[in-house]
């Protein structure tokens, strides 16, 4: 895991500088869309993923690679890298400083390493399986322990919305049903940073539908290593549903999620 973490750190740092060097002033041009006309992708997304893939596979040519922009490579080592080159692309396009490089490494399907870096601010987070979750500021490392347990009515909840209009409508209705029962809702626009914010105690819980593995692999490991339960249908986070909350409040929050119709 040490080798994998060092590689993830090094490649994430290079990816951050790559994106910063290419991002122009103002809004970023859109190269295409994915699931809907509002689901954006830029040329910088694509070039960043290519850089990450090339650096990782140059160092570990037998590993597998799965990226949001589809530059997937099969491997034979049992290690698979799951990468979002710019998580929060809409924020990136508009210049909202909440977008991140997210790099995770799995061995035989089990997340072992996660690194998430907010490209705009430099806030960096990392975790290894069994090794805890950490906020990294240069040479300083601070261990993360998640938020304190709070009653539902005092919980600040993060969520996000799918880009398919019919799914968005369903999610908006569920969030509307949840809102009277919690302190408030935040929609930040980058799942990886939602999960690292939860690990840092900036949020009390998180729920989202439609996430792909690269959206939550690294952030989810960081949250789990901070003591947060990251779950979904049958106890596993899936594209159908991802829910995250401290162990002492996750049962009550899951029950609310179900009642609200997520």
Order of alpha helices (4+ residues) and beta strands (2+ residues): alpha-beta-beta-alpha-beta-beta-alpha-beta-beta-beta-beta-beta-beta-alpha-beta-alpha-beta-alpha-beta-beta-alpha
